[in-house]
Structures are given as structure tokens and as C-alpha cells.
Amino acid sequence: MAKRRKVGNLLALAVLSALAQRPMHPYEMASVLRARGKDQDMPIKWGSLYTVVANLDKHGLITATGSEREGGRPERTTYAITAAGRAELADWTRELLAEPEPEHTRFQAGLSVMGGLGPDEVVALLERRLHRLEQDLAVRRESLARQLTQIPRLFLVEDEYDLAVREAEAAWVRGLLAELRSGEFPGLDTWRAYHHGEPLPPGLADLAERGGTSD
């Protein structure tokens, strides 16, 4: 079992990663993380940045190294990562890379209840999704190819992964659509009949009630 993080917010991971390169004050941290597109790699709530920094400082993972004031602006405290912070960053990165965890998406939630819509409407909705996915994939492929001519691949592997995941989703949606269009999807006639006012067969109704689980 993975150890419990002292600061479990992924923004803390991003902050430690930034400070591993050089000391920064929180405003600079936010600017650097935005420039690196970290808010596209992980869920980040920028409003909690100062709280996260304070918690990292509290747990000894970063430490204040000085402060500065420019004109009439508020004083800015500069922080540096500590040895404990570097160890935490390394352990956390190892955990994220090695330990798979369930990652539930909004699409997965929609699929779990799509039986509430008729199959013809589901086909139309999935066609719309696939069209948008294909448009997005074309843009992402072009962007990644362009970036790889300028930026080392080491700093783009998360974009490669995201592209691969979206391509896999598009391929899966194409397969599901092919089954629905051809009539090969199991129980399609029963599903369609239900949305035409016919009751579900007793066994299927029981499965629907229990969410299709075998427990």
C-alpha cells in the first residue's frame, strides 16, 4: 500500500518539481507552472497555491530562504526545496509511475447510464463525440509533431500519453458504433423495445436494478 502523503494535493507535486530546479516565490511558481502547462497535466486549483506552499513549509519539504519587495507590491517570500522535499518528490513520482489507480472519467459515468437513452440517440451522441475526438486528435498530433522538433521528448511524454489515451478512446468508440449500427450489439432489440414502451424481461430488469453486478 502506498504511504500516505504529507501533502496529497497534486499541486504540491508540481510545486516541488518546480522548486527542484531553483528557488522561487509563489507568484513565480504559478507563472512557471502555467508556462509548462501543468494545469493540463493534473487538476490544479490555483486559489489553493499559497495554502499548499504553507503546508509544504510546515512539513519541512520546502523552506523560506528570503523575501523581497518591489515598489508598492506585497512582500514575496522565496522558497527552496529541502532534502526531505527532494526525497518526497522522488518517492511520489515513483508511486505515480508504478502504481495504477482507478481514474473515473465523465465519459465512463455517461456510459454507465446510457441505457436510459434509446440506442438510436446513443448512436447519434457517440457519432458527435467521435467527430470531436477526431478533430482534437488531428490538432494534437500536429502540435506534438511540431513540439518534438523543438523540445526534448522527455518533456513531452505526458502529451504523448494523453494522445495515445484519446486515440484508444476514439478506436473504442468506433468499435461500439460499428456494433450498434450493424445490430451486433448484444440485447440491442430488447434495449430498443424498452424505449418503445415494452417492459424489460424479468432477468434483465433484475440486472438493471442491481447495476449488472454479480454480487
C-alpha positions as CSV (number, residue, x, y, z in Angstrom):
1,M,0.0,0.0,0.0
2,A,1.3,3.4,-0.9
3,K,2.3,5.6,2.0
4,R,0.0,8.5,3.0
5,R,1.3,11.7,1.5
6,K,2.1,14.6,3.9
7,V,0.5,16.9,1.4
8,G,-1.7,14.9,-1.0
9,N,-2.6,17.7,-3.4
10,L,-1.1,17.2,-6.9
11,L,-0.4,21.0,-6.9
12,A,2.2,20.2,-4.2
13,L,3.9,17.7,-6.5
14,A,4.1,20.4,-9.2
15,V,5.5,22.9,-6.7
16,L,8.1,20.5,-5.5
17,S,9.0,19.8,-9.1
18,A,9.5,23.5,-9.9
19,L,11.5,24.2,-6.8
20,A,13.7,21.2,-7.5
21,Q,15.2,23.4,-10.3
22,R,15.6,26.6,-8.4
23,P,14.2,28.7,-5.5
24,M,11.0,30.7,-6.3
25,H,8.3,32.8,-4.7
26,P,4.7,31.6,-5.1
27,Y,3.8,34.1,-7.8
28,E,6.8,32.9,-9.8
29,M,5.8,29.2,-9.1
30,A,2.4,29.9,-10.6
31,S,3.9,31.6,-13.7
32,V,6.3,28.8,-14.3
33,L,3.7,26.0,-13.8
34,R,1.3,27.8,-16.2
35,A,4.0,28.2,-18.8
36,R,4.8,24.5,-18.6
37,G,1.1,23.6,-19.0
38,K,0.9,21.7,-15.7
39,D,-2.7,22.6,-15.3
40,Q,-3.3,20.5,-18.4
41,D,-1.4,17.5,-16.9
42,M,-3.1,17.5,-13.5
43,P,-6.1,19.1,-11.7
44,I,-4.8,22.3,-10.2
45,K,-6.8,24.8,-8.2
46,W,-4.6,27.9,-8.4
47,G,-6.5,29.5,-5.5
48,S,-5.0,27.0,-3.1
49,L,-1.4,27.6,-4.1
50,Y,-0.5,29.7,-1.0
51,T,-2.1,27.1,1.2
52,V,-0.2,24.3,-0.5
53,V,3.1,26.2,-0.1
54,A,2.4,26.8,3.6
55,N,1.7,23.1,4.1
56,L,4.9,22.1,2.3
57,D,6.8,24.5,4.5
58,K,5.0,23.2,7.6
59,H,6.1,19.6,6.8
60,G,9.7,20.7,6.1
61,L,9.6,19.8,2.4
62,I,10.4,23.4,1.4
63,T,11.9,26.3,3.4
64,A,11.9,30.1,3.2
65,T,15.2,31.4,2.0
66,G,14.4,35.2,1.9
67,S,12.0,37.8,0.9
68,E,11.8,40.7,-1.5
69,R,9.6,43.7,-2.1
70,E,9.2,45.5,-5.5
71,G,7.8,49.0,-5.3
72,G,4.4,49.0,-3.5
73,R,3.8,45.3,-4.1
74,P,3.4,43.0,-1.1
75,E,6.5,41.3,0.2
76,R,7.2,38.0,-1.6
77,T,8.9,35.1,0.3
78,T,11.2,32.9,-1.7
79,Y,11.2,29.1,-1.0
80,A,13.7,26.4,-1.8
81,I,13.2,22.6,-1.7
82,T,14.8,20.7,1.2
83,A,16.5,17.3,1.2
84,A,13.2,15.9,2.6
85,G,11.3,17.6,-0.2
86,R,13.5,16.1,-2.8
87,A,13.1,12.6,-1.3
88,E,9.3,13.1,-1.1
89,L,9.2,14.3,-4.8
90,A,11.2,11.2,-5.8
91,D,9.0,8.8,-3.8
92,W,5.8,10.4,-5.0
93,T,6.9,10.3,-8.7
94,R,7.9,6.6,-8.3
95,E,4.4,5.9,-6.8
96,L,2.6,7.7,-9.6
97,L,4.6,5.9,-12.3
98,A,4.4,2.4,-10.9
99,E,1.0,2.1,-9.1
100,P,-2.1,2.1,-11.4
101,E,-5.2,3.6,-9.8
102,P,-8.8,3.8,-11.0
103,E,-9.4,7.0,-12.9
104,H,-13.1,7.5,-13.4
105,T,-14.0,9.9,-16.2
106,R,-17.2,11.7,-17.1
107,F,-17.4,9.6,-20.2
108,Q,-17.3,6.4,-18.1
109,A,-20.1,7.8,-15.9
110,G,-22.2,8.5,-19.1
111,L,-21.6,5.0,-20.4
112,S,-22.7,3.5,-17.1
113,V,-26.2,5.1,-17.6
114,M,-26.6,5.2,-21.4
115,G,-29.3,2.5,-21.2
116,G,-31.6,5.3,-20.1
117,L,-31.5,6.7,-23.7
118,G,-32.6,4.8,-26.8
119,P,-29.9,3.2,-28.9
120,D,-30.6,5.5,-31.9
121,E,-30.0,8.5,-29.8
122,V,-26.9,6.9,-28.3
123,V,-25.5,6.3,-31.8
124,A,-26.1,10.0,-32.7
125,L,-24.3,11.2,-29.5
126,L,-21.4,8.8,-30.0
127,E,-21.0,10.0,-33.6
128,R,-20.9,13.5,-32.3
129,R,-18.3,12.6,-29.7
130,L,-16.2,10.7,-32.3
131,H,-16.2,13.6,-34.7
132,R,-15.0,15.9,-32.0
133,L,-12.4,13.4,-30.9
134,E,-11.0,13.1,-34.4
135,Q,-10.8,16.9,-34.8
136,D,-9.0,17.2,-31.5
137,L,-6.7,14.3,-32.3
138,A,-5.7,15.9,-35.6
139,V,-4.7,19.1,-33.8
140,R,-2.9,17.3,-31.0
141,R,-0.9,15.1,-33.5
142,E,0.2,18.2,-35.4
143,S,1.1,20.1,-32.3
144,L,3.1,17.2,-30.8
145,A,5.0,16.6,-34.0
146,R,5.9,20.3,-34.1
147,Q,6.9,20.5,-30.5
148,L,9.1,17.4,-30.9
149,T,11.3,19.3,-33.4
150,Q,12.0,22.0,-30.7
151,I,11.6,20.3,-27.3
152,P,13.3,17.1,-26.0
153,R,10.8,14.2,-25.9
154,L,11.5,13.8,-22.1
155,F,9.4,16.9,-21.5
156,L,6.6,15.8,-23.9
157,V,5.9,12.2,-22.8
158,E,2.8,13.3,-20.9
159,D,1.4,14.7,-24.1
160,E,2.3,11.5,-25.9
161,Y,0.4,9.6,-23.3
162,D,-2.7,11.8,-23.5
163,L,-2.7,11.5,-27.3
164,A,-2.5,7.7,-27.0
165,V,-5.3,7.6,-24.5
166,R,-7.5,9.7,-26.7
167,E,-6.7,7.6,-29.8
168,A,-7.6,4.5,-27.9
169,E,-10.9,6.1,-26.8
170,A,-11.6,7.0,-30.4
171,A,-10.9,3.5,-31.6
172,W,-13.1,2.0,-28.9
173,V,-16.0,4.4,-29.8
174,R,-15.7,3.4,-33.4
175,G,-16.0,-0.2,-32.5
176,L,-19.0,0.4,-30.3
177,L,-20.7,2.4,-33.0
178,A,-20.0,-0.3,-35.6
179,E,-21.8,-2.9,-33.3
180,L,-24.7,-0.6,-32.7
181,R,-25.1,0.3,-36.4
182,S,-24.8,-3.3,-37.6
183,G,-27.2,-4.7,-34.9
184,E,-24.4,-6.9,-33.5
185,F,-24.6,-5.3,-30.1
186,P,-26.0,-7.9,-27.7
187,G,-29.5,-7.2,-26.5
188,L,-30.0,-4.3,-28.9
189,D,-33.5,-5.3,-29.9
190,T,-34.6,-5.6,-26.2
191,W,-33.0,-2.2,-25.5
192,R,-34.8,-0.6,-28.4
193,A,-38.1,-2.3,-27.5
194,Y,-37.8,-1.0,-23.9
195,H,-37.7,2.6,-25.3
196,H,-40.7,1.8,-27.3
197,G,-42.7,1.1,-24.2
198,E,-42.2,-2.6,-23.7
199,P,-41.1,-3.9,-20.2
200,L,-37.7,-5.4,-19.7
201,P,-37.5,-9.2,-19.3
202,P,-37.5,-10.2,-15.6
203,G,-33.9,-11.3,-15.6
204,L,-32.7,-8.2,-17.3
205,A,-34.8,-6.0,-15.2
206,D,-33.2,-7.6,-12.1
207,L,-29.7,-7.0,-13.5
208,A,-30.6,-3.4,-14.2
209,E,-31.8,-3.0,-10.6
210,R,-28.5,-4.3,-9.3
211,G,-26.4,-2.4,-11.7
212,G,-25.3,-5.5,-13.6
213,T,-23.1,-6.8,-10.8
214,S,-22.8,-10.4,-9.8
215,D,-22.6,-9.8,-6.0
